[in-house]
Amino acid sequence: MSKNIFRKQLATFKSYVPGKPIEEVKREYGLDEIQKLASNENQFGPSPLAIEAIREEIDKINFYPEATAVDLVKDLASYLNVKPENVVVGNGGEGLIWVIAMTFLNEGDEILAADPSFDIYKISGDLMGAKTIKIPFVHKKFDFKSFVSNITENTKLIYVCSPNNPTGNIASKEEMDYLLANIPDDVVLILDEAYYEFAEEFDEYPSENIKLIASRPNTIILRSFSKIYGIAGVRLGYVVTSEALAAEMNKVRQTLGVNRLAQVGARAALKDEAYKKYAVEENRKAIDALEGYFASKGFDYFKSYSNFVWANINTHSKAVFEELQKRGIIIRPGFLWGWDNWIRVNTGTDRQMKLFIEKLEEVLNN
Ligand SMILES: *Cc1c(COP(=O)(O)O)cnc(C)c1O
C-alpha cells in the first residue's frame, strides 16, 4: 500500500461550489443575455471612483503590490475610527476566513455557526480538522440559546453572519446582548458583516459592533468591498479586531495577498459616498420589489437586511433553478443548504427584477 500523500482531512473534504460563470451558461444554452442573480454581486457597480483609480494603476502591475497595504490600512482605520493596528486586509472576506482558520484552529477544535449560513466557515474549519456545529434558525431568528448550550471546552470560534447569507436576517441588538453576556471571553466571536452597509440604516441592526473590540478583544468584525462597492472581481476584504489578534492574523496572511488594483480600488471606493448611497437606495427598491412579489404570491420569505431575498417558492429549487437558467436567469437554489423549496435571489436593476419575476412566473405556471 502506498502512503497517503495528501492532508488527511482531504479524504472527506468538500470544497465550495460556486455558481457557473455567465459565459458558460450562455454557451450551454445558446443564450445572448444572462442575468446572474446568484452570487449577491452588486448589479449597480462598480464604484466609478474605484474604476478610475484602477485604470490609473494598471500600468504598474509589473510591480509587486506594497505588502502591508499601508495606505489602505490607514484609510480604513481613520474611516472606522480605530488604529491601523486593529485592521487586517485580505484577498476578499473569503481569504480572511481562511486566515482565521489558520490562525486559530487546531485539530479537534469546534466552531459554532448558524444553519444555513456561509459555507466557508465550515469548509475552512474542515481543512484544519476542526468540527463545525450548525445551529438551525428558529422562527427566522438566530437560536443563540442553543449556541450557548453547545459551547464546550473545545469551542474556539463562533461565527455570526449578520445580515446572514443566505437568509438575509440579522442578529438584533437585543439578541447580540444576550449572546455577548453568555459566551466565555476566550472564545473568538466573528461577526461577518459582509452586507453591513445594506443593514446599517435599520434601528434594530447593531451598527456599532466594532466598539466591542475594546471591551471584548477576542472579537473579529469582517467586512468586504465586494458587495456594497461592487468590486468583487478585484478581491478586497478586511477585519477589525484587537491588536493582539490582528498581529497573529498578520503573521499568517499571505505577504502579497492584496493586489495593487484591490489596494487602489478600495481606497477610492471608500471615498465614494455618493456611490454607496446610490447602491443602498437602488438595493432597497429592488428588495421592496422582490419582497412585494413574494408576499403577493403568498410565499414565505425572510425579511431582508441585505442585497438578496431568501424565499420559499413551494417547488423544488433544483427544478426551478434549471428552468430559470434555460431562460437566462441564474439564482442560487436552496437545496444546496438542504432547504429544498427555497431560493436565494439577489437584487438588481428594475429591468432585472421584472425579468426575474416574469421568468419565475413562467416556470411556476408550467
Ligand atoms: C460575500 C461574502 C463574504 C466575502 O466575500 P469576498 O468577496 O470574499 O469579500 C463574506 N461573508 C459572506 C457571508 C458573504 O456573503
Ligand as a Chemical Component Dictionary entry (heavy atoms), coordinates in Angstrom:
data_LIG
# 
_chem_comp.id                   LIG 
_chem_comp.type                 NON-POLYMER 
_chem_comp.pdbx_formal_charge   0 
_chem_comp.three_letter_code    LIG 
# 
loop_
_chem_comp_atom.comp_id 
_chem_comp_atom.atom_id 
_chem_comp_atom.alt_atom_id 
_chem_comp_atom.type_symbol 
_chem_comp_atom.charge 
_chem_comp_atom.model_Cartn_x 
_chem_comp_atom.model_Cartn_y 
_chem_comp_atom.model_Cartn_z 
_chem_comp_atom.pdbx_ordinal 
LIG C1 C1 C 0 -19.686 37.709 0.031  1  
LIG C2 C2 C 0 -19.440 37.290 1.419  2  
LIG C3 C3 C 0 -18.194 37.438 2.052  3  
LIG C4 C4 C 0 -16.964 37.999 1.449  4  
LIG O1 O1 O 0 -16.851 37.967 0.135  5  
LIG P1 P1 P 0 -15.495 38.403 -0.564 6  
LIG O2 O2 O 0 -15.921 38.638 -1.964 7  
LIG O3 O3 O 0 -14.568 37.245 -0.415 8  
LIG O4 O4 O 0 -15.003 39.622 0.130  9  
LIG C5 C5 C 0 -18.068 37.073 3.365  10 
LIG N1 N1 N 0 -19.095 36.574 4.029  11 
LIG C6 C6 C 0 -20.288 36.414 3.472  12 
LIG C7 C7 C 0 -21.377 35.892 4.283  13 
LIG C8 C8 C 0 -20.501 36.750 2.155  14 
LIG O5 O5 O 0 -21.702 36.552 1.603  15 
# 
loop_
_chem_comp_bond.comp_id 
_chem_comp_bond.atom_id_1 
_chem_comp_bond.atom_id_2 
_chem_comp_bond.value_order 
_chem_comp_bond.pdbx_ordinal 
LIG C1 C2 SING 1  
LIG C2 C3 SING 2  
LIG C2 C8 DOUB 3  
LIG C3 C4 SING 4  
LIG C3 C5 DOUB 5  
LIG C4 O1 SING 6  
LIG O1 P1 SING 7  
LIG P1 O2 DOUB 8  
LIG P1 O3 SING 9  
LIG P1 O4 SING 10 
LIG C5 N1 SING 11 
LIG N1 C6 DOUB 12 
LIG C6 C7 SING 13 
LIG C6 C8 SING 14 
LIG C8 O5 SING 15 
# 
